[in-house]
Amino acid sequence: MLTRRAFFTKLALAAAAVSCAGCTRASDYSDDDAARLARQMADEVARSGTGPYGKLRFQGYRGLAQLPYFRLDEYGQLRIQVDGLPPVIDCHTHLGWSQMLAPQVDLLRRAPRTEYYLDCDQQEPPCALDLDVYVNANFTEAMHRELSHEVLASLTVGSGAAATHTIPNLVAEMDASGVGKAAVLPIAAGLPFDSDPTLHVLDAIAKAGAADRLIPFASVHPHDARKREQLRAYAQRGARGVKLHPEMQRFAPDEPAAMEVYEECGRLHLPVIFHAGRSGIEPGFLRPYALIRHYLPAIRTFPDVRFILGHAGARDVADAIPVAQQHDNVWLEISGQGVTQLDDLLRVVGEHKLLYGTDWPFYPLAVTLAKVLIVTEKRPSARQAILAGNAEGLLGIREW
């Protein structure tokens, strides 16, 4: 007998497959591509703790209170304790996501606890947190299965975790972490019965009176015939950039329809932040969309458009580094990268090319913040640039 949950799961998978018909890039994905990802993941784990900062392993997110930068308050929440910290700008956050059949998340609701999509502290004992690997290497198969369940629920009956990813919860965590402003990145998934996630974010920020803290981005689907009109309308409403996720949106960054998006972003002076590179936990059929080589035509064709490679290329960071080195219009947002890799990025790419981002609510704000604070302990100009200065210039924020 087909259960209700199984029915909705099959419905979501079928809808995703239909929406992606004819847009796969399997022929672009070679055995070498697959082998390089597997090798990167294995090498990273083997090298953990052997870099300049030694072992950085903690019991869950709350274990970060062992570092001198944080303390636990009476509610067990991490709070920053660093003098002279610049007013931090987080370039990569999301609010509660729902599409297709799922009811919209009430983004104005205060939840008693933020349920992170990958939550070390939800189990007892907490999962081990290693700051020297790509962040999702820390999580168990059971935690990854739970993430898959939440993603499917956000398409059907509604995700319990997503219901806690609200403006009050984000702002409260920003206050605890010393984050002054955060860019909020919706994703236009292009699925059946799709609502407009950008309008949902714009309306919620306005209703919450949070425009002084949250920087709204927009998202369009490249295959939407209305994309140029939508971008113009979003810009008039105050959107400060555009988020594109080739894997979740199932489009190739170098296809003609995507090029039209970048062209319009150039006219509107909107920076584009991509999900870039393979994370290693996404379904295999989505991986071809995120290969770094597919971003190069956009970067080269539109030198006046400011492009941000999210996660600094994720597991494909080695491919993202020369792109940032060779192109003045490219920055790397660093969420997910381990401490040794972040140190390498700082030395090789330079402090003025790196942006602080967290990918909240997949993880707490403090995870990336801890890594930046460790790596910039004796580099005050780099700390200022990564945590605030670079984003101020890129997003036109100069009122600090």
C-alpha positions in Angstrom: 0.0 0.0 0.0 1.3 3.4 -0.9 1.5 5.6 2.2 0.7 9.3 2.1 4.4 10.2 2.7 5.5 7.8 -0.1 2.9 9.3 -2.4 4.1 12.9 -1.9 7.7 11.8 -2.2 7.1 10.2 -5.5 5.1 13.2 -6.6 7.9 15.6 -5.8 10.5 13.5 -7.6 8.3 13.1 -10.6 7.7 16.9 -10.8 11.4 17.6 -10.5 12.2 15.1 -13.3 9.5 16.6 -15.6 10.7 20.2 -14.9 14.2 19.1 -15.9 13.3 17.2 -19.1 15.8 17.9 -21.8 18.1 19.9 -19.6 20.6 17.3 -18.3 24.3 17.7 -19.0 25.3 14.1 -18.3 27.5 14.2 -21.4 29.5 17.0 -19.8 30.4 14.9 -16.8 33.4 12.6 -17.3 34.9 9.8 -15.3 37.7 12.1 -14.4 35.2 14.7 -13.0 33.8 12.0 -10.7 37.2 10.7 -9.7 38.5 14.2 -8.8 35.5 14.7 -6.5 36.1 11.4 -4.8 39.8 12.1 -4.5 39.3 15.6 -3.0 36.9 14.3 -0.3 39.3 11.5 0.7 42.4 13.7 0.7 40.7 16.4 2.7 39.9 13.9 5.5 43.4 12.4 5.5 45.0 15.9 5.8 42.7 17.1 8.5 44.6 18.5 11.5 48.0 18.4 9.7 47.9 22.1 8.6 49.2 25.2 10.3 46.4 25.3 12.9 46.6 21.6 14.0 43.5 19.7 15.1 40.3 21.8 15.5 37.7 19.3 16.6 34.8 20.0 18.9 31.8 18.3 20.3 29.0 19.8 18.3 28.4 23.5 17.6 28.3 24.4 21.3 31.8 23.0 21.6 33.0 26.1 19.8 32.7 27.8 23.2 36.1 26.2 23.9 37.6 28.8 21.5 38.4 32.2 23.1 35.9 33.9 20.6 32.7 32.5 22.1 30.9 31.8 25.3 27.7 29.9 26.1 24.9 32.0 27.6 22.4 30.7 30.2 20.3 29.2 27.4 23.2 27.3 25.9 23.5 29.6 22.9 26.9 30.7 21.5 27.7 34.4 21.9 30.6 36.3 20.4 33.2 37.8 22.8 35.7 39.5 20.6 36.7 43.1 21.1 37.1 45.4 18.1 35.2 43.1 15.7 34.0 45.0 12.6 30.2 45.0 12.0 30.1 41.7 10.2 28.2 41.3 6.9 27.1 37.8 6.1 26.8 37.4 2.3 25.0 34.0 2.3 21.8 33.2 4.3 18.4 31.8 3.5 15.0 32.0 5.0 12.5 29.2 5.3 11.9 27.5 2.0 8.7 26.0 0.7 7.5 25.2 -2.9 5.0 23.2 -4.8 2.3 21.9 -2.5 3.9 23.0 0.8 2.3 25.9 2.7 4.5 29.1 2.8 6.6 29.4 5.9 5.6 32.2 8.3 8.8 34.2 8.1 7.7 36.5 10.9 7.3 33.8 13.5 9.8 33.4 16.4 10.6 29.8 17.0 12.1 28.7 20.3 15.0 26.9 18.6 16.5 27.1 15.1 16.6 23.6 13.6 19.6 23.7 11.3 19.4 21.5 8.3 22.6 19.8 9.3 22.4 20.0 13.1 25.3 18.7 15.2 23.6 19.6 18.4 20.3 17.9 17.7 21.6 14.5 18.8 23.2 13.3 22.0 26.1 13.2 22.2 26.6 15.9 19.6 28.3 14.9 16.4 32.0 15.7 16.1 32.7 19.1 14.4 36.0 19.3 12.6 36.8 22.9 11.3 39.6 21.6 9.1 37.3 19.9 6.5 34.6 21.0 4.2 31.7 21.4 6.6 29.4 18.7 5.4 32.1 16.1 5.9 31.2 16.2 9.6 27.7 14.7 9.2 26.5 11.2 9.5 24.5 9.3 6.9 21.5 9.5 9.2 21.8 13.3 9.2 22.1 13.4 5.4 18.9 11.3 5.2 17.1 13.7 7.5 18.2 16.6 5.2 16.7 14.7 2.2 13.5 14.2 4.1 13.3 17.9 5.0 13.9 19.0 1.4 11.1 16.7 0.2 8.8 17.9 3.0 9.4 21.5 1.9 7.9 20.5 -1.5 4.9 18.7 -0.1 3.6 18.9 3.4 5.9 21.5 4.8 9.3 21.2 6.5 9.4 21.4 10.3 12.9 22.7 10.2 12.1 25.3 7.6 9.4 26.7 9.9 12.2 27.8 12.3 14.2 29.6 9.6 12.5 32.9 10.1 13.5 36.6 10.4 13.3 36.8 14.2 15.4 33.7 14.5 18.0 34.9 12.0 18.2 38.4 13.6 18.5 37.0 17.1 21.5 34.8 16.0 23.0 37.7 14.2 22.9 39.7 17.4 24.5 36.9 19.3 27.2 36.5 16.7 28.1 40.2 16.1 26.7 40.1 12.5 25.3 43.5 11.6 23.8 42.7 8.2 23.0 39.6 6.2 22.2 39.0 2.6 19.1 36.8 2.2 19.1 34.6 -0.8 15.9 33.2 -2.2 15.9 30.5 -4.9 13.4 30.3 -7.7 13.2 26.6 -8.2 11.0 26.6 -11.3 8.8 23.7 -10.0 5.1 23.2 -10.7 2.7 25.3 -8.5 5.7 27.5 -7.7 5.2 30.6 -5.6 7.5 33.6 -5.8 10.2 33.2 -3.2 11.7 36.7 -3.9 8.4 38.5 -3.2 7.9 36.4 -0.1 11.3 37.5 1.2 10.8 41.2 0.2 7.4 41.4 1.8 8.5 39.6 5.0 11.5 41.9 5.5 9.3 44.9 5.0 6.6 43.7 7.4 9.3 42.7 10.0 10.9 46.2 9.8 14.2 44.4 9.2 15.5 46.4 6.2 18.3 47.8 8.3 19.6 44.3 9.0 18.6 42.1 6.1 19.8 42.7 2.5 17.3 41.1 0.1 18.5 39.4 -3.0 16.3 38.2 -5.9 16.1 35.0 -7.8 14.7 34.2 -11.2 14.7 31.0 -13.2 16.6 31.3 -16.5 13.9 29.3 -18.3 11.2 31.7 -17.2 10.1 33.9 -20.1 9.4 36.8 -17.7 12.8 36.8 -16.1 13.9 40.2 -17.4 10.7 41.9 -16.3 10.9 40.1 -12.9 14.5 41.3 -12.4 13.5 44.9 -13.1 10.6 44.7 -10.7 12.7 43.2 -8.0 15.3 45.8 -8.4 12.7 48.5 -8.0 11.6 46.8 -4.8 15.1 47.0 -3.4 16.8 43.8 -4.3 20.6 44.2 -4.1 21.7 41.2 -6.0 20.6 37.9 -7.7 21.0 34.4 -6.4 21.3 31.5 -8.9 21.7 27.8 -8.0 22.4 25.8 -11.2 21.9 22.5 -9.3 18.6 23.3 -7.6 17.3 25.2 -10.6 18.6 22.6 -13.0 20.1 24.9 -15.6 23.6 25.2 -17.1 25.4 28.4 -16.1 26.7 28.8 -19.7 23.4 28.2 -21.6 21.9 31.0 -23.6 18.9 31.6 -21.3 21.3 32.1 -18.3 23.3 34.5 -20.4 20.2 36.7 -20.7 19.9 36.8 -16.9 23.5 38.1 -16.6 23.0 40.7 -19.3 20.0 42.1 -17.4 21.9 42.0 -14.2 24.6 44.1 -15.9 22.0 46.7 -16.9 20.6 46.8 -13.4 24.0 46.8 -11.7 23.1 43.7 -9.7 25.8 41.3 -8.5 25.2 37.6 -9.1 26.0 35.0 -6.4 26.1 31.5 -7.7 26.1 28.2 -5.9 29.3 27.0 -7.4 31.0 23.7 -7.4 30.0 20.3 -6.1 29.2 19.8 -2.4 29.6 16.0 -2.5 26.1 15.4 -0.9 23.9 16.4 -3.8 22.3 13.8 -6.0 24.7 12.7 -8.7 22.6 13.7 -11.6 22.8 17.4 -10.5 26.6 17.6 -10.3 27.3 18.4 -13.9 25.5 21.8 -13.5 27.9 23.0 -10.9 31.3 22.3 -12.5 33.4 25.4 -12.4 34.2 25.4 -16.1 30.6 26.1 -16.9 30.8 29.5 -15.2 33.7 30.8 -17.2 31.7 31.9 -20.3 29.5 34.2 -18.2 32.4 35.7 -16.3 34.3 36.4 -19.6 31.3 37.6 -21.6 30.1 40.1 -18.9 33.3 41.6 -17.3 31.2 44.4 -15.9 28.9 42.0 -13.9 30.2 41.2 -10.4 30.1 37.4 -9.9 30.4 35.7 -6.5 31.2 32.0 -6.5 29.4 30.6 -3.4 31.3 28.3 -1.1 34.5 29.3 -3.0 33.7 26.5 -5.4 32.8 24.0 -2.6 34.6 20.7 -3.2 35.9 22.2 -6.5 37.7 25.0 -4.8 41.0 24.1 -6.7 39.2 25.0 -9.9 37.7 28.2 -8.5 41.0 29.7 -7.3 42.4 30.5 -10.7 39.1 31.9 -11.9 39.2 34.4 -9.0 42.9 35.1 -9.6 42.4 35.8 -13.3 39.2 37.8 -13.4 38.7 41.2 -11.7 34.9 40.6 -11.6 35.0 37.4 -9.4 34.9 37.0 -5.6 34.8 33.9 -3.5 32.2 33.5 -0.7 33.8 31.1 1.8 31.0 29.3 3.6 31.8 25.6 4.0 35.6 25.7 3.5 37.9 24.3 6.2 40.5 26.3 8.1 43.5 25.2 6.2 41.8 25.7 2.9 40.7 29.2 4.0 44.3 30.0 5.0 45.4 28.9 1.5 42.7 31.1 -0.1 43.9 34.1 1.9 47.5 33.6 0.8 46.8 32.6 -2.8 43.8 34.7 -3.8 44.2 37.6 -1.4 42.1 39.2 1.3 40.2 41.5 -1.0 38.6 38.6 -3.0 37.0 36.8 -0.1 33.6 37.3 1.4 32.2 36.0 4.7 29.1 33.8 4.3 27.5 31.1 6.4 24.8 29.3 4.4 22.5 29.7 7.4 20.3 27.8 8.3 22.2 24.8 7.1 24.7 25.6 9.8 25.0 28.3 12.6 26.6 31.6 11.8 29.3 30.8 14.3 30.9 28.0 12.3 32.3 30.1 9.5 32.9 33.0 11.9 35.1 30.7 14.0 37.2 29.8 11.0 37.7 33.4 9.9 38.7 34.5 13.4 41.2 31.6 13.7 42.8 32.4 10.3 42.9 36.1 10.8 44.1 36.1 14.4 47.3 38.0 13.4 45.9 39.5 10.2 43.7 42.5 11.2 43.4 43.9 7.7 42.3 40.5 6.4 39.7 40.2 9.2 38.3 43.6 8.4 38.2 42.9 4.6 36.6 39.4 4.8 34.1 40.1 7.5 32.9 43.6 6.3 35.0 45.7 4.0 34.8 43.6 0.8 31.0 43.2 1.1 30.5 46.9 1.9 32.1 47.8 -1.5 30.5 45.0 -3.5 27.0 45.6 -2.2 27.3 49.4 -1.9 27.0 49.5 1.8 29.0 52.5 3.2 27.0 53.7 6.1 29.0 52.0 8.9 
